[in-house]
Amino acid sequence: MYHRKAKGWVKNLDLILFNLVSLHLALMLSYYIHIDDSLVYNNTRYLNISVIITMGAILSAIVMQPFATYKNKTIKDRVINNLKQVVIVDTIAIFYFFGTQQGINYSRVIFSLYFPCFYFVFNTLIFYLYTKMRKYIKSDIQDNKSLLILTNKDYFDTIKEEYYSGVFSNYKIIDLLLLDNNIITKSISTEIKCVTNNESEYDLIDDYLKKTSDWIDEILVVSDNFSEKLSKVLEDQTYNGTTVHFALTNSFYKKNFKQITNRIGSYITITTTLNYMSYEQSVCKRLIDITGALVGCAITVVLLVIIAPIIYKYSPGPIFFKQKRIGKHGKIFNLYKFRTMYLDAEERKKELLAQNIVKDGMMFKMTFDPRIIGNKILPNGQRVEGVGSLLRKYSLDEFPQFFNVLKGDMSIVGTRPPTLDEWEKYSPYHKSRLFIKPGITGMWQVSGRNSITNFDDVVALDRKYITEWSIKTDVEIIIKTIKVVINHKNSY
């Protein structure tokens, strides 16, 4: 899903909040050292000044913007910005003392020595820890996205110069293609070999998009006009989940997609996508994931003590099952579960393909799977379910996936991550479900789960989730998931 960036001072809201934490820690410690060991806010006079400098810190952060582009600055610049903020806030306090003629009621040592020193130290320390943690917490929010650029002869040379000058440094550039209508006539990529007649091995842009092995997150179109054929190709790409940016040299409007203005390099664009997250929503979703994952991991440890001996008793071997899955943007990761199948389950899968209840074979599901630990068919034909089926019914085998959520490979709510062999069968339409992070639960799990045996219906539910996504939707799905797990309907 496309993540829309925050604008103005809002994009530094996290830094402003951390700055306020530093301010109050500094004030409390200064008061504790120099006055007495009680809480500073118990003193009415110091409570008043704390309110004044808090308002001053917020106002200066919004107006002066000392934290603007803080995340892209050098360590030296960050230290200078922190110092500026300390001086501004301390100056506000001093002006308040002189303006109200109440300086005699406050300690000069605190506001000339202790408070500014502690404020600067706490700011520096907290911001340092923030920069260390930020990459982990928001790694999925600010991915280094891949970008394909399409243009005509009027803009090709200009964009090429900008590419080499680093204007598009926030992106991994797949290619810059010069198009004549929808025919590729030039490329900057060494992967496309041009023959003597000056035509590339990919004649048409739709052939290029079908054959390229590179994952394309976004496409930027810089052109005054483009053919109806190219317009259809780009519309299909958007429908399949690729985010398409149209430079404002184009007039483009599609009522069935979300469209926002954006900037890529030096170009203002109209961005067309299935849906997008604001910066604040992205952070909120990740924080929900981390909080939920910490709770889930704690429960997993408790379950491990109970489940591990049972699994080992009926099927000696590893307690955890690890499998390669496809995640967001085609990334391969290891998915973890409690093992509910015998060790030879993957080898026996080929023998059971004919019993797959998913009609088109895009997923593998059986109503009674003999590979599950404890499952057996008696001589009289009666089917007996074992401990593995019990774990699956109540989704207890899924709990180790909270470690995947904590790592950032998955989200609590998302789409089901496919296996490698399932991924190979996907069409571009099917792949669109992986333009968001896969989840432990999702729309499919709470809408019938294994009773849905048509994969296109599964994809339709996933696309519905993507196009209608909101934090409220995630919360609703989590609540429904709890009900489904308790009822264990359509779970096997």
Residue, then its C-alpha position, 0 to 999 in steps of 0.5 A: m500500500y502506498h504510504r503518503k508522507a506527512k507535511g509541515w510540522v506534523k511530520n516532526l510530531d514525534l520529535i516534538l513530543f520527545n522534546l517535551v519529555s526531555l524538557h520535563l525530565a530536565l525541570m524535575l531533575s533540576y528542582y530535585i537537585h537544587i531545591d528539595d526531593s519533592l516533585v516540582y509540580n507540587n510547587t505552584r510557582y514552578l508548576n506555572i513556569s512549567v506550563i509557560i515553557t511547555m507552551g513556548a517549546i511547542l510554539s517554537a517547534i512549530v514556528m521556528q521548526p528546529f527539527a525540520t529535516y532533522k532525520n536527514k541532518t548530520i550529527k553536528d547539525r542535530v546537536i546545533n538544532n538541539l542547542k537552539q531549542v534549549v536556548i529558545v525555551d530557556t530565554i522564554a523562561i527568563f523573559y517571563f521572569f523579567g516581564t512579570q517581575q517574579g524572578i526573585n521567586y525562582s532559582r537563578v541557578i536552576f534556569s541558568l545552569y541545571f535546567p539548560c544543561f539537563y535539557f540539552v543532555f536529555n534531548t541529545l540522549i533521547f534523540y540518539l536512542y530515537t534514531k537508533m530505534r527509528k529504523y526498526i520501528k518504521s522500516d516498513i513505512q519508509d522503504n527504499k521503493s523501486l521506481l520505473i520512469l517513463t517519458n518522451k523525447d522532450y523530457f528524457d535528457t533532463i530526467k537522465e541528468e537528474y537521475y545521475s545527479g541524485v534527484f531520485s536518491n530516495y528510490k531504487i531506479i529500475d529503469l528510465l525508458l523513452l517511449d514513442n507512444n507505447i514503444i520503447t526506443k531508448s533505456i538507461s539500463t544495461e539490462i536492456k540490450c539495444v540492437t543495431n536498428n536502435e530498438s530494444e529487445y522489448d518492443l512494447i512497454d506492456d511486454y517489458l512489464k510482463k517480462t521484467s524480473d524486477w519488482i516495480d513498486e511505483i511508476l513515474v510518467v513524465s510526458d505531455n501526452f501518451s497513447e490510449k494503449l499506454s493509458k490502458v497499460l498504466e491503468d492495469q498496473t494501478y489495478n494490479g497494485t502498482t502505484v502510478h505517479f503522473a507528472l503535472t504535465n499530464s491531465f489524468y483523473k480516475k474516479n475509481f482510484k485514490q489520487i493525491t498530489n505528491r513530489i518525486g524529484s523535481y516533479i509535482t505529480i498526481t499519484t494514483t493508487l488503490n489506497y494510501m496510508s498517511y504518515e500518522q496512520s503508518v506509525c499508528k499501525r506499526l505501534i499497534d503491531i509492536t504492542g500486540a506482538l509483545v503480548g503475543c510473544a509472551i503468550t507464545v512462551v507460555l504456550l511453548v511450555i505446554i505444547a512442546p512436550i505434547i508435539y514431541k510425544y506424538s511426533p519427535g522432532p522440531i517444535f517449530f515449523k519454519q517455511k519460506r513465504i512471500g511478503k510485502h513487495g515480493k520479499i521472502f521471509n521465514l514464517y514460524k508456527f508450532r509444528t502440527m504436521y509430521l516431518d514428511a508432510e511436504e513430501r506427502k503433499k504431492e500425493l494429496l493434491a487431488q484432494n485439494i478443496v481450493k478449486d483453482g489450486m492456488m492454495f492447498k487446503m483439505t477438510f481432513d489432512p492425514r499429514i497432521i499429527g495424530n490424524k488417522i483413518l481407522p479400518n472402518g473408514q472413521r476419521v480420527e483427529g489428533v492433537g495437530s487438528l486441535l491446535r489448528k482449530y483454536s489457531l494455537d499453532e499461529f502464535p509464533q507468527f507474533f515473532n514475525v510481526l515483531k521482526g517486521d515481516m508481518s502485521i497483525v492484520g493483513t493478507r495471507p502470505p503465499t508459499l513460493d510454489e503458490w507465488e509462481k502461479y500468481s498473475p499480476y492481479h493476484k500479486s496485488r494482494l502483497f502490496i501490503k504487509p501480510g498478516i496473521t489475520g485478515m478479511w479472509q480469516v473472518s469471512g469464512r476462512n476454509s469455507i471459501t474455496n475459490f482463490d479469486d474470492v480470497v483475492a477479492l476479499d484482500r483487495k477489499y481490505i486494501t481499498e477500504w483500509s483504516i485503523k478502525t478496520d484493523v480493530e474490527i478484524i482483530i475483534k472478529t478474529i477473537k470471536v472466530v477463534i473461540n467458535h473455531k468455525n471453518s477451521y481445520 
